[in-house]
Amino acid sequence: MRSQHNHQKRTFLTSLLACYSFLASMQVTAEADPRSLKHPVIGYWESRVPENGCLETYWFKEDGSAVFTSGDEQLEAQYEVTPQPDAHGFFKLNHRVTLSNNAPDCTRQRSETNSEQTSFLLFKPDGSSFISCDNDGPSLENCFGPIELKNNASRSVR
């Protein structure tokens, strides 16, 4: 009887250890790629304009809001992005500016509140960067980048 009890106890502890190991491995996987369950655009991204070295930043939050900076310009926006890429690998991104400081961006242009823009994003397979193509449809003719991932955790830009 005691032998059977010890065997059951050992079996229970072995099962518990296996379950714990499985859960721990899932935790390690999630920590290794915190974006694994999020859309690839979620995170804090940076790019420099090649012509003048001007810094542009893009902070896409999970709640559909975004903060962009370009030169002296600071924008807040609401965005929508397709959950899956199209057949050519592009995600369609629409954003509407909700707040602008009306200062010039890296190209000396200004964005007005309520202005809208559509872009097509093409990510590197590892998710570390993307290019953004501005046009009526996805094509590599009107693209800029790379726009590189700097942080995919919560980050305050204020």
C-alpha positions as CSV (number, residue, x, y, z in Angstrom):
1,M,0.0,0.0,0.0
2,R,2.8,2.4,1.0
3,S,4.6,1.6,-2.3
4,Q,1.5,2.3,-4.3
5,H,1.0,5.6,-2.4
6,N,4.7,6.6,-3.1
7,H,4.3,5.7,-6.8
8,Q,1.1,7.8,-7.1
9,K,2.9,10.7,-5.3
10,R,5.9,10.4,-7.6
11,T,3.6,10.3,-10.7
12,F,1.7,13.3,-9.5
13,L,5.0,15.3,-8.8
14,T,6.4,14.2,-12.2
15,S,3.2,15.4,-13.9
16,L,3.3,18.6,-12.0
17,L,6.9,19.2,-12.9
18,A,6.2,18.5,-16.6
19,C,3.3,20.9,-16.5
20,Y,5.4,23.6,-14.8
21,S,8.2,23.1,-17.4
22,F,5.7,23.4,-20.2
23,L,4.3,26.6,-18.8
24,A,7.8,28.0,-18.1
25,S,8.8,27.3,-21.7
26,M,5.7,29.2,-22.9
27,Q,6.8,32.1,-20.7
28,V,10.3,32.1,-22.1
29,T,8.9,32.0,-25.7
30,A,6.6,35.0,-24.9
31,E,9.5,36.9,-23.3
32,A,11.8,36.2,-26.3
33,D,9.2,37.7,-28.7
34,P,6.8,39.9,-26.8
35,R,5.1,40.8,-30.1
36,S,4.3,37.2,-30.9
37,L,0.6,37.7,-30.1
38,K,0.4,41.4,-31.3
39,H,0.2,43.0,-34.7
40,P,3.7,43.5,-36.1
41,V,3.2,47.3,-36.3
42,I,2.8,47.6,-32.5
43,G,5.9,49.3,-31.0
44,Y,8.2,52.2,-31.1
45,W,10.0,52.7,-34.5
46,E,12.6,55.2,-35.8
47,S,13.9,56.2,-39.2
48,R,16.3,58.9,-40.4
49,V,15.6,60.9,-43.6
50,P,18.6,60.1,-45.9
51,E,18.8,63.5,-47.4
52,N,19.3,65.4,-44.1
53,G,19.6,62.8,-41.2
54,C,16.4,64.2,-39.6
55,L,14.8,61.7,-37.1
56,E,11.3,60.4,-37.5
57,T,9.6,58.3,-34.8
58,Y,6.5,56.3,-34.9
59,W,4.8,54.8,-31.7
60,F,1.9,52.5,-32.6
61,K,0.0,51.5,-29.5
62,E,-2.2,48.5,-29.1
63,D,-5.4,50.6,-28.6
64,G,-5.2,52.1,-32.2
65,S,-3.6,55.4,-31.2
66,A,-0.3,56.5,-32.4
67,V,2.3,59.3,-31.7
68,F,4.5,60.5,-34.5
69,T,7.4,62.9,-34.6
70,S,9.3,64.2,-37.6
71,G,11.7,67.1,-37.2
72,D,9.8,69.7,-35.1
73,E,6.4,68.2,-35.9
74,Q,4.5,66.2,-33.2
75,L,1.3,64.4,-34.1
76,E,-1.2,62.2,-32.4
77,A,-3.3,59.9,-34.5
78,Q,-5.8,57.1,-34.7
79,Y,-4.9,54.3,-37.0
80,E,-6.3,51.1,-38.5
81,V,-4.2,48.4,-40.0
82,T,-5.2,45.2,-41.8
83,P,-4.7,42.2,-39.6
84,Q,-3.0,40.2,-42.3
85,P,-0.8,41.2,-45.3
86,D,-2.1,41.1,-48.8
87,A,-0.8,38.5,-51.4
88,H,2.3,40.7,-51.9
89,G,3.1,41.0,-48.2
90,F,1.8,44.5,-47.6
91,F,-0.3,45.7,-44.7
92,K,-2.6,48.6,-45.4
93,L,-2.4,51.3,-42.7
94,N,-4.9,54.2,-42.5
95,H,-4.3,57.0,-40.0
96,R,-6.1,60.2,-39.1
97,V,-4.3,63.0,-37.3
98,T,-6.2,63.9,-34.1
99,L,-3.7,66.5,-32.7
100,S,-0.9,68.4,-34.4
101,N,1.5,71.1,-33.2
102,N,1.5,72.4,-36.8
103,A,5.3,72.6,-36.9
104,P,7.3,71.6,-39.9
105,D,8.3,68.0,-40.4
106,C,11.6,66.6,-41.7
107,T,10.6,67.6,-45.3
108,R,9.4,71.1,-44.1
109,Q,5.7,70.1,-44.6
110,R,3.0,70.4,-42.0
111,S,0.2,68.0,-41.1
112,E,-3.3,69.4,-40.3
113,T,-5.6,67.9,-37.7
114,N,-8.1,65.6,-39.2
115,S,-5.9,64.9,-42.3
116,E,-5.9,61.3,-43.3
117,Q,-3.3,59.1,-45.0
118,T,-3.0,55.6,-46.3
119,S,0.3,53.8,-46.4
120,F,1.3,50.2,-47.3
121,L,3.8,48.6,-45.0
122,L,6.2,45.8,-45.9
123,F,8.0,44.1,-43.0
124,K,11.3,42.3,-42.9
125,P,10.6,38.6,-42.1
126,D,12.0,39.0,-38.6
127,G,9.9,42.0,-37.9
128,S,12.9,44.3,-37.1
129,S,12.0,46.9,-39.7
130,F,9.6,47.8,-42.4
131,I,9.3,50.1,-45.4
132,S,6.4,52.4,-45.9
133,C,4.9,53.0,-49.3
134,D,2.6,56.0,-49.9
135,N,0.4,55.7,-53.0
136,D,-3.0,54.5,-54.1
137,G,-1.8,50.9,-53.9
138,P,1.1,48.8,-52.7
139,S,4.2,49.2,-54.8
140,L,7.9,49.7,-54.2
141,E,8.0,52.9,-56.3
142,N,7.1,55.4,-53.6
143,C,8.6,53.8,-50.5
144,F,10.9,55.1,-47.7
145,G,12.7,53.3,-44.9
146,P,13.9,51.2,-43.4
147,I,11.9,52.1,-40.3
148,E,13.5,50.2,-37.5
149,L,11.9,48.7,-34.4
150,K,13.5,50.3,-31.2
151,N,11.2,49.1,-28.5
152,N,8.0,47.0,-28.6
153,A,7.0,47.5,-25.0
154,S,5.1,50.5,-23.5
155,R,7.2,53.6,-24.0
156,S,6.4,57.2,-23.1
157,V,7.4,59.8,-25.6
158,R,6.4,62.8,-23.6
